[in-house]
Amino acid sequence: MLIGLILPSGAPALSRAKPLLDRIVLDAADPVIDVELGGQPFRLRVDLDQWDSVELNPEAAARLPLAWATGRHISVGRITLWGRNAETRLVIAGTKRPVLVAEHGRVAAAGADGTIGPDLLPYGMVVWQNAASPPDTGTVVLPLLLSHDTGISAPAPALGPDLSLRFSLGMATSSGTAAAGAILARRYGGHFAGASRPLPIILGVTRPARPIAFTRTPVAAGFRFPDLLVRTADFRGDNALPEDDLEADIVVAHRERPQGAQPWIMIGRDRLSRCAQIVYSAAPRSLTLRCAFGPE
């Protein structure tokens, strides 16, 4: 989803100091915290698909009289959003640290001033609680990786070579890149099973996606995926998608110079809403999912 961040020189590094505070518990339906940026109060949504900077709504960014610089971009598939960034001070529960703030002229979080990832919070654990979830049937613990390019991800070696998982409470529907869909289709007997449709990704950007159904059901982070929406034009590389009844968005993707393969699945709210508890641990980084992992 978020690929190709251009960072200014002097941007805060991903390495973090040892957390000073034990944990914070958030309501998964409205995971918003009060913070201070540049000496002013802000309300930020905490989500796993944001990392290394605070993404602000344009109106919120306008409240900060900072030395903004251009040149930070976000690539959402083949769509590039250019934005601006600045350095300021973040204060949470009395804990201070330098932070990079960014904005791209689009709303990042409805009902809040922006979004922040758990890696920027001064807590050893970030817990999302969901009182409305169905009864949990098990717990899955995943090791996490964090990088400037890919953000927070978990390896998924059982699904296919180099395939990884990402997570978002903000995205309503789980999806995969074209490379992920191609790999899963080969391994699990996949075929297209429905029409193409626009899929909301982030910051108001939609991308063409089409469901692939599987003869054998893949399991990712404990969740079964008898079918998966696949972003047919994004991050395919040289991987071939199923050939039956190819639609215009796939044909165009074949004609354009292929993007580099990025085989990952974004697990969205359609699965994560079944979790009574989601726990991000900072050291070592891991994600614990206590969820209803039943059949679809």
Buried (B, 14 or more C-beta within 10 A) or exposed (E): BBBEBBBBEEBBEEEBEEBEBEBBEBEBEEBBBEBBBBEEEBBBBBBBBBBBBBBBBBEBBEBBEBEBEEEBBBBBBEBEBEBBBBBBEBBBEEBEBEBBBBBBEBBBBEEBBBBBBBBBBBBBBBBBBBEEBEEBEEBBBBEBEBEBEBBBBBBBEEBBEBBBBBBBBBBEBBBBBBBBBBBBBEBBEBBBBEEBEEBBBBBEBBBBBBBBBBEEEBEBBBBBBBBBBBBBBBBBBEBEBBEEEBEEBBEEBEEEEBBEBBBBBBBBBBBBBBBBBBBBBBEEBBBBBBBBBEEE
